[in-house]
Amino acid sequence: MKKIILSLFILPGWLSALAQSGWSDPVAITDSFHMNRNVCLPTGWLINSDSLHAVWEVAVDSFTTAVWCRNLKTTAAPFPLLETAGVHYRNPLIVEWLAGDTVFYLYYETNEAGNWDISYVAYLGNATVSPPVPVFATPADETCFTWNENGRAVWQRADDILYRKYVIPGGFVPGYPEEVLDQGGCRNPVSNGEVAAWEKPAGNDVQVWACLYNYTTGHFASPVQVADTGENLNLFLGTGMAGPYLLWQTLEGIFWRLRGSYVPALEQLILDDFPGTNNIQPVFAVVPLGDLCPGYFQPSMLSFASDLSGNYEIYAYEECWYPFYVNLSGYGNDDLHPQLFEVWNYEPYHGNLILTWESNRNGYWQIWMRDLDIYLGNPENKSPESRREIRAVPNPFTSGTSLEFLSDSKGYYTVTILSGSGQLVRSLQGVAARPGIQHVQWDGQGDRGVPCPAGYYSVQVQMGNRVLQGGMIRQK
């Protein structure tokens, strides 16, 4: 097991360091007299620059859980989207999709019909939603629905993990039947489309299992065990630009510690070195930070909850500015469940990394947030090398790598891979179903199916009149 973060430095002047780090002041986005939990924001490109909606669960009473909504770009008060006495709505998933009168689609779990089922509504603006549509024709205790822009849906049915191609809006794609990724005793799956992972209790342990998507076969590979002993909980997988790490917390002796696994190697890594401290609920992002850190997708951000100072508070490790952890909540309350959302505007390729967390205020949970400006490349340096418009994950690589880039429109694109001497190695075609982050898998082979030798390779993506550039290294 390897350590990727070896030391902890909490400086007495962390408040001044935090002020320099560029985070906005914290602000509450919900009231403090309800149980507000499990917030969700859209990630990727904002289709409508006038809105940024957040949705979350509100426990009305022990028999009723509602889903409330708020536009974070206005001063309008929160309002209920789904609320029915005696019914639980939970795990809201927001997918922004501007089509006709639809502002976004909201997927959620509900026990309205008895068993847990997954349905969706279209938000039409002015606190109005369309009639609910069930995702499954004959639901059988369906939960934990995840979806990515490549159309891969992973969810839990009873204690099994399943996968199928799904289009928003439209539903499951005909000709692609359900696939069972694992059976029996499985729970809490997470997926970003490239990897799926889940918890699996075994005796006194809770194991972590995962499987990788095979771009050649169009199916997920057989699952492998990532963590076998101890109690491993709270899995997290980044989506979009949030890098190639699967994270979780594990009980080591009497303390909770942070663990992770690099995808696709699925090798277990140690994420912290906090002796005598409980660290839980890790989340991770890889984001560009403009002038402060020139380069594209360069620095990483790890956030988690820790009881380092007594109560649980939210910390972040900001690799770019300071090689130490900063406290981002720190108000003497129990602060839990951090989440990181990357939200992008089209012009001038500027966005925000949004951190949210839940804070215990006199027995009620309130949702707070703060944000950080992020940019695509350094505006003062337009060279392809400084901007690194295409990211290869992993890089360097041995057998294959995933090429990630941002498309600002729908349409076809061509990926061209060149050797260090400029000779054509491979040409790949794809289509962006919607604006946002695109993923193209390269297996390290040339157009004739022959593995390429070790060395440096440049890559270009042509989308209309726009050309993106990047580079990667293949190792033996």
C-alpha positions as CSV (number, residue, x, y, z in Angstrom):
1,M,0.0,0.0,0.0
2,K,1.5,3.4,-1.0
3,K,1.1,6.8,0.6
4,I,0.4,9.7,-1.8
5,I,0.2,12.3,1.0
6,L,2.8,11.8,3.6
7,S,2.7,14.7,6.0
8,L,0.3,17.1,7.7
9,F,1.1,20.8,8.4
10,I,-1.6,22.8,10.2
11,L,-0.2,26.3,10.7
12,P,-1.4,28.6,13.5
13,G,-2.2,31.2,10.9
14,W,-4.5,29.0,8.8
15,L,-7.0,31.8,8.6
16,S,-4.6,34.1,6.7
17,A,-3.6,31.3,4.5
18,L,-7.2,30.6,3.7
19,A,-7.9,34.2,2.8
20,Q,-5.0,34.0,0.3
21,S,-6.2,30.8,-1.2
22,G,-9.1,32.4,-3.1
23,W,-12.1,30.8,-1.5
24,S,-15.2,33.0,-1.1
25,D,-16.7,33.6,2.3
26,P,-18.9,30.7,3.5
27,V,-22.7,31.2,3.0
28,A,-25.7,29.1,4.1
29,I,-28.0,28.1,1.2
30,T,-30.7,26.6,3.4
31,D,-32.6,27.5,6.6
32,S,-31.4,26.3,10.0
33,F,-34.7,24.9,11.3
34,H,-35.1,21.8,9.1
35,M,-33.0,18.7,8.5
36,N,-31.4,19.7,5.2
37,R,-29.2,17.0,3.7
38,N,-27.7,15.5,0.5
39,V,-27.4,18.5,-1.8
40,C,-26.8,18.1,-5.5
41,L,-25.7,20.7,-8.2
42,P,-25.2,20.2,-11.9
43,T,-21.6,19.7,-13.0
44,G,-19.9,20.6,-16.2
45,W,-21.0,23.4,-18.6
46,L,-23.8,25.7,-17.5
47,I,-26.4,25.7,-20.3
48,N,-28.2,28.7,-18.9
49,S,-25.8,31.2,-17.5
50,D,-28.6,32.9,-15.5
51,S,-29.2,29.9,-13.3
52,L,-27.3,27.5,-11.1
53,H,-29.8,25.3,-9.3
54,A,-29.2,23.3,-6.1
55,V,-31.5,20.6,-4.9
56,W,-31.5,18.8,-1.6
57,E,-33.5,16.6,0.8
58,V,-35.6,18.2,3.6
59,A,-36.9,16.0,6.4
60,V,-40.4,17.5,7.0
61,D,-41.2,14.9,9.6
62,S,-40.4,11.2,10.3
63,F,-42.8,10.1,7.6
64,T,-42.1,12.7,4.9
65,T,-38.9,13.7,3.1
66,A,-39.2,16.4,0.4
67,V,-36.8,17.8,-2.3
68,W,-36.3,21.5,-2.2
69,C,-34.6,23.7,-4.8
70,R,-32.9,27.1,-5.0
71,N,-31.3,29.2,-7.8
72,L,-27.9,30.2,-6.4
73,K,-27.6,33.0,-8.9
74,T,-30.6,34.9,-7.5
75,T,-31.8,36.0,-4.1
76,A,-35.0,34.1,-4.4
77,A,-36.0,31.9,-1.5
78,P,-35.8,28.1,-1.6
79,F,-39.0,26.3,-2.7
80,P,-40.3,22.7,-2.6
81,L,-40.1,20.7,-5.9
82,L,-41.4,17.4,-4.5
83,E,-43.3,17.1,-1.3
84,T,-46.1,14.7,-0.4
85,A,-47.3,13.9,3.1
86,G,-46.2,10.4,4.1
87,V,-43.8,10.0,1.1
88,H,-40.0,10.0,1.1
89,Y,-38.1,11.5,-1.8
90,R,-34.4,11.1,-1.5
91,N,-31.0,11.1,-3.4
92,P,-31.9,13.8,-5.8
93,L,-29.8,13.9,-9.0
94,I,-29.9,17.1,-11.2
95,V,-29.1,17.0,-14.9
96,E,-29.2,20.3,-16.6
97,W,-30.9,20.0,-20.0
98,L,-32.3,23.1,-21.7
99,A,-34.9,21.7,-24.2
100,G,-38.2,23.5,-24.8
101,D,-39.6,24.5,-21.5
102,T,-37.3,22.2,-19.5
103,V,-34.6,23.8,-17.4
104,F,-33.3,20.6,-15.9
105,Y,-34.3,17.0,-15.1
106,L,-34.5,15.8,-11.6
107,Y,-34.0,12.1,-10.8
108,Y,-34.8,10.8,-7.4
109,E,-35.8,7.7,-5.3
110,T,-39.3,7.4,-3.9
111,N,-41.3,5.0,-1.9
112,E,-44.6,6.4,-3.1
113,A,-45.7,3.1,-4.7
114,G,-44.5,0.9,-1.8
115,N,-41.1,-0.4,-2.9
116,W,-38.3,2.0,-3.6
117,D,-38.3,3.2,-7.2
118,I,-36.5,5.7,-9.3
119,S,-38.5,8.4,-11.2
120,Y,-37.8,11.8,-12.8
121,V,-39.5,15.1,-13.4
122,A,-38.7,18.0,-15.7
123,Y,-38.3,21.3,-13.9
124,L,-40.2,23.9,-16.1
125,G,-39.3,27.0,-14.1
126,N,-41.4,29.1,-11.7
127,A,-41.4,26.2,-9.1
128,T,-43.3,24.0,-11.6
129,V,-42.4,20.4,-12.5
130,S,-43.9,18.0,-15.0
131,P,-45.7,14.8,-14.0
132,P,-43.3,12.1,-12.7
133,V,-42.0,9.4,-15.0
134,P,-40.8,6.1,-13.6
135,V,-37.4,4.9,-14.9
136,F,-38.3,1.2,-14.7
137,A,-41.5,-0.3,-16.1
138,T,-41.6,-2.9,-13.3
139,P,-39.5,-1.6,-10.4
140,A,-38.2,-4.0,-7.8
141,D,-36.5,-2.0,-5.1
142,E,-34.3,0.2,-7.3
143,T,-31.9,2.7,-5.6
144,C,-28.6,4.6,-6.0
145,F,-29.1,5.6,-9.7
146,T,-26.0,7.1,-11.3
147,W,-25.6,8.3,-14.8
148,N,-22.9,10.0,-16.9
149,E,-22.9,11.9,-20.2
150,N,-21.7,8.8,-22.1
151,G,-25.1,7.2,-21.3
152,R,-24.0,4.6,-18.8
153,A,-26.4,4.1,-15.9
154,V,-25.4,2.1,-12.9
155,W,-27.8,1.4,-10.0
156,Q,-28.7,-1.0,-7.2
157,R,-31.6,-3.5,-7.3
158,A,-32.2,-5.1,-4.0
159,D,-28.6,-6.1,-3.2
160,D,-27.4,-6.5,-6.8
161,I,-25.4,-3.9,-9.0
162,L,-26.6,-3.4,-12.6
163,Y,-25.7,-1.5,-15.6
164,R,-27.5,-0.4,-18.8
165,K,-27.2,2.3,-21.5
166,Y,-29.6,5.2,-20.7
167,V,-30.3,8.4,-22.5
168,I,-31.6,11.6,-20.9
169,P,-34.2,12.3,-22.0
170,G,-35.6,9.2,-23.5
171,G,-34.8,6.2,-21.2
172,F,-33.0,3.0,-21.7
173,V,-31.6,2.3,-25.1
174,P,-33.2,-0.6,-27.0
175,G,-30.9,-3.4,-27.9
176,Y,-28.8,-2.9,-24.8
177,P,-30.1,-5.3,-22.1
178,E,-29.3,-5.0,-18.4
179,E,-26.0,-6.4,-17.3
180,V,-25.4,-7.6,-13.7
181,L,-22.0,-6.4,-12.4
182,D,-22.3,-8.2,-9.1
183,Q,-24.9,-10.1,-7.1
184,G,-25.7,-10.6,-3.5
185,G,-24.8,-8.4,-0.5
186,C,-23.9,-5.3,-2.6
187,R,-24.8,-1.8,-1.6
188,N,-24.1,1.9,-2.3
189,P,-22.7,1.8,-5.8
190,V,-20.9,4.8,-7.3
191,S,-19.9,5.3,-11.0
192,N,-18.5,7.9,-13.3
193,G,-19.1,5.8,-16.5
194,E,-15.5,4.6,-16.7
195,V,-15.5,2.7,-13.4
196,A,-18.2,1.4,-11.1
197,A,-17.5,0.6,-7.4
198,W,-19.6,-0.6,-4.5
199,E,-19.5,-1.8,-0.9
200,K,-19.9,-5.5,-0.1
201,P,-20.2,-6.7,3.5
202,A,-18.3,-9.9,4.3
203,G,-18.5,-11.0,7.9
204,N,-17.2,-8.2,10.1
205,D,-15.6,-6.5,7.1
206,V,-17.0,-4.2,4.4
207,Q,-15.1,-4.8,1.2
208,V,-14.7,-2.5,-1.8
209,W,-15.2,-4.0,-5.3
210,A,-14.9,-2.2,-8.6
211,C,-14.9,-2.9,-12.4
212,L,-13.6,-0.9,-15.3
213,Y,-15.5,-0.1,-18.5
214,N,-14.0,-1.7,-21.6
215,Y,-14.3,0.7,-24.6
216,T,-13.4,-2.1,-27.0
217,T,-16.2,-4.5,-25.9
218,G,-18.6,-1.9,-24.8
219,H,-19.1,-3.7,-21.4
220,F,-17.8,-3.4,-17.9
221,A,-15.1,-6.0,-17.1
222,S,-15.4,-8.5,-14.3
223,P,-15.2,-6.9,-10.8
224,V,-12.1,-7.0,-8.8
225,Q,-11.6,-6.6,-5.0
226,V,-10.0,-3.3,-4.1
227,A,-10.1,-3.4,-0.3
228,D,-10.7,-6.7,1.4
229,T,-10.3,-6.2,5.2
230,G,-11.7,-3.7,7.7
231,E,-14.8,-1.5,7.4
232,N,-14.6,0.5,4.2
233,L,-17.4,3.1,3.7
234,N,-18.4,6.3,1.9
235,L,-17.1,5.6,-1.6
236,F,-16.4,8.5,-3.9
237,L,-15.7,8.6,-7.6
238,G,-15.0,11.8,-9.5
239,T,-17.0,12.7,-12.5
240,G,-16.1,15.0,-15.4
241,M,-12.7,16.6,-14.5
242,A,-12.6,15.1,-11.0
243,G,-9.6,12.9,-11.5
244,P,-9.1,9.1,-11.7
245,Y,-9.3,8.2,-8.0
246,L,-11.7,6.0,-6.1
247,L,-11.8,7.2,-2.5
248,W,-13.3,5.9,0.8
249,Q,-12.8,5.8,4.5
250,T,-11.6,2.7,6.5
251,L,-11.6,1.9,10.2
252,E,-8.0,1.3,11.2
253,G,-8.0,0.3,14.9
254,I,-10.3,2.8,16.5
255,F,-9.7,5.6,14.0
256,W,-11.2,6.3,10.6
257,R,-8.6,7.0,7.9
258,L,-8.7,8.0,4.3
259,R,-7.9,5.5,1.5
260,G,-8.0,5.6,-2.3
261,S,-7.2,3.7,-5.4
262,Y,-5.8,4.9,-8.7
263,V,-7.9,4.0,-11.7
264,P,-7.3,1.9,-13.7
265,A,-4.6,0.2,-11.6
266,L,-7.0,-0.2,-8.7
267,E,-4.0,-0.3,-6.3
268,Q,-4.9,0.8,-2.7
269,L,-3.3,4.1,-1.6
270,I,-3.1,5.9,1.8
271,L,-4.5,9.5,1.5
272,D,-3.5,10.9,4.9
273,D,-1.2,10.6,7.9
274,F,-3.3,11.9,10.7
275,P,-2.3,10.0,13.9
276,G,-5.0,9.9,16.5
277,T,-7.6,11.6,14.3
278,N,-10.8,10.5,12.6
279,N,-11.0,11.5,8.9
280,I,-14.0,10.6,6.9
281,Q,-16.1,11.3,3.7
282,P,-13.3,12.1,1.2
283,V,-14.0,13.9,-2.1
284,F,-11.5,14.8,-4.8
285,A,-11.2,17.1,-7.8
286,V,-8.6,18.0,-10.4
287,V,-9.1,21.6,-11.5
288,P,-7.3,24.3,-13.5
289,L,-6.8,27.4,-11.4
290,G,-5.9,30.1,-13.9
291,D,-3.1,32.7,-13.2
292,L,-2.3,31.3,-9.7
293,C,-1.4,27.9,-11.2
294,P,-0.8,28.2,-15.0
295,G,-1.7,25.1,-16.8
296,Y,-4.6,22.9,-17.6
297,F,-6.0,20.5,-15.0
298,Q,-2.8,20.9,-13.0
299,P,-3.6,21.0,-9.3
300,S,-5.7,18.6,-7.2
301,M,-8.1,19.3,-4.4
302,L,-8.8,16.7,-1.6
303,S,-11.6,17.6,0.8
304,F,-12.8,15.6,3.8
305,A,-14.3,15.9,7.3
306,S,-11.9,15.6,10.3
307,D,-12.2,15.8,14.1
308,L,-8.7,17.2,14.3
309,S,-9.8,20.2,16.4
310,G,-12.5,18.3,18.4
311,N,-15.7,18.6,16.4
312,Y,-15.9,17.5,12.8
313,E,-14.9,20.2,10.4
314,I,-14.2,20.4,6.6
315,Y,-10.6,20.5,5.5
316,A,-9.0,20.7,2.0
317,Y,-5.6,19.9,0.8
318,E,-4.7,22.5,-1.9
319,E,-1.8,21.0,-3.8
320,C,-1.3,24.1,-5.9
321,W,-0.8,27.0,-3.4
322,Y,0.1,25.4,-0.1
323,P,1.4,21.9,0.7
324,F,-0.8,21.7,3.8
325,Y,-4.4,21.3,4.9
326,V,-6.7,24.3,5.5
327,N,-9.9,24.4,7.5
328,L,-12.7,25.6,5.3
329,S,-15.6,25.5,7.8
330,G,-14.2,25.8,11.3
331,Y,-17.0,27.4,13.3
332,G,-17.2,25.0,16.2
333,N,-20.1,22.9,14.8
334,D,-20.1,19.4,13.5
335,D,-19.6,19.9,9.7
336,L,-19.9,16.8,7.6
337,H,-20.5,15.4,4.1
338,P,-18.3,17.7,1.9
339,Q,-19.0,17.7,-1.8
340,L,-17.1,19.4,-4.7
341,F,-18.9,20.5,-7.9
342,E,-17.2,21.9,-11.0
343,V,-19.4,24.4,-12.9
344,W,-18.2,26.0,-16.1
345,N,-19.3,29.1,-18.2
346,Y,-18.8,29.0,-21.9
347,E,-17.0,32.4,-22.2
348,P,-14.3,33.2,-21.2
349,Y,-13.8,29.6,-20.1
350,H,-14.2,30.5,-16.5
351,G,-15.9,28.5,-13.8
352,N,-16.2,27.8,-10.2
353,L,-15.3,24.9,-7.9
354,I,-18.1,24.8,-5.4
355,L,-17.6,23.2,-2.0
356,T,-20.7,22.3,0.0
357,W,-21.1,20.7,3.4
358,E,-23.7,20.0,6.1
359,S,-23.5,21.9,9.4
360,N,-25.2,20.9,12.6
361,R,-26.9,24.0,14.0
362,N,-28.6,23.3,17.3
363,G,-29.7,19.9,16.2
364,Y,-30.8,20.8,12.7
365,W,-28.6,20.3,9.6
366,Q,-28.0,23.4,7.4
367,I,-26.2,23.3,4.0
368,W,-23.3,25.7,3.5
369,M,-21.1,26.5,0.5
370,R,-18.1,28.5,-0.7
371,D,-16.5,28.7,-4.1
372,L,-13.2,29.1,-5.9
373,D,-12.6,30.6,-9.3
374,I,-11.2,28.2,-11.9
375,Y,-10.0,28.8,-15.5
376,L,-9.1,26.9,-18.6
377,G,-5.4,27.8,-19.0
378,N,-3.6,31.0,-18.2
379,P,-5.2,34.0,-20.1
380,E,-1.7,35.6,-20.3
381,N,-0.1,32.6,-21.9
382,K,-1.8,31.0,-24.9
383,S,0.9,28.4,-25.8
384,P,-0.4,24.9,-26.1
385,E,2.2,23.6,-23.7
386,S,1.1,26.0,-20.9
387,R,-2.6,25.3,-21.5
388,R,-2.5,21.6,-21.9
389,E,-6.0,21.5,-23.4
390,I,-6.2,17.7,-23.5
391,R,-5.5,15.7,-20.4
392,A,-4.3,12.0,-20.5
393,V,-5.2,9.8,-17.5
394,P,-3.0,8.2,-16.5
395,N,0.1,10.0,-17.8
396,P,2.6,8.4,-18.2
397,F,0.8,5.2,-19.1
398,T,1.8,1.6,-20.0
399,S,-1.2,-0.1,-21.7
400,G,-3.8,2.5,-22.3
401,T,-5.0,6.0,-21.3
402,S,-8.2,8.1,-21.3
403,L,-8.0,11.4,-23.2
404,E,-10.2,14.1,-21.6
405,F,-11.1,17.5,-23.1
406,L,-13.8,20.1,-23.1
407,S,-16.3,20.5,-25.9
408,D,-18.3,23.8,-26.0
409,S,-20.9,22.4,-28.5
410,K,-22.4,19.3,-29.7
411,G,-21.0,17.6,-32.8
412,Y,-18.4,15.3,-34.3
413,Y,-14.7,15.5,-33.4
414,T,-11.5,13.7,-34.6
415,V,-8.6,12.7,-32.3
416,T,-5.2,12.5,-34.0
417,I,-2.3,10.9,-32.2
418,L,1.2,11.6,-33.5
419,S,4.6,10.2,-32.7
420,G,7.4,12.4,-31.3
421,S,8.7,12.8,-34.9
422,G,5.2,14.0,-36.1
423,Q,4.2,10.8,-37.9
424,L,0.5,9.7,-37.7
425,V,0.0,6.9,-35.3
426,R,-3.8,6.7,-34.7
427,S,-7.0,8.5,-35.7
428,L,-10.1,8.2,-33.6
429,Q,-13.6,9.6,-34.3
430,G,-16.3,10.5,-31.8
431,V,-19.4,12.6,-31.2
432,A,-20.2,15.0,-28.4
433,A,-23.8,14.3,-27.5
434,R,-23.9,17.6,-25.5
435,P,-21.3,20.2,-24.5
436,G,-19.0,19.3,-21.6
437,I,-16.2,17.0,-20.8
438,Q,-15.5,14.3,-23.4
439,H,-13.6,11.0,-22.8
440,V,-11.8,9.1,-25.6
441,Q,-10.0,5.8,-24.8
442,W,-6.6,5.1,-26.5
443,D,-5.3,1.5,-26.1
444,G,-1.7,2.5,-27.0
445,Q,-2.0,0.9,-30.4
446,G,-1.6,2.2,-33.9
447,D,-4.2,2.2,-36.7
448,R,-3.1,-1.4,-37.6
449,G,-3.6,-2.7,-34.1
450,V,0.1,-2.9,-33.3
451,P,1.2,-1.7,-29.8
452,C,3.2,1.6,-30.0
453,P,6.7,1.7,-28.6
454,A,7.6,3.7,-25.5
455,G,8.1,7.4,-26.0
456,Y,6.4,10.8,-26.2
457,Y,3.1,11.2,-28.2
458,S,1.3,14.4,-29.1
459,V,-2.5,14.5,-29.5
460,Q,-4.8,16.9,-31.3
461,V,-8.6,17.1,-31.2
462,Q,-10.3,18.8,-34.2
463,M,-13.9,20.1,-33.5
464,G,-15.1,22.3,-36.3
465,N,-12.6,25.1,-36.6
466,R,-11.3,24.6,-33.1
467,V,-8.1,22.6,-32.5
468,L,-7.0,21.3,-29.0
469,Q,-3.5,20.0,-28.2
470,G,-1.9,17.9,-25.6
471,G,0.8,15.3,-25.0
472,M,1.5,12.0,-23.1
473,I,4.3,9.5,-22.5
474,R,4.0,5.8,-22.9
475,Q,6.3,3.7,-20.7
476,K,7.5,0.1,-21.2
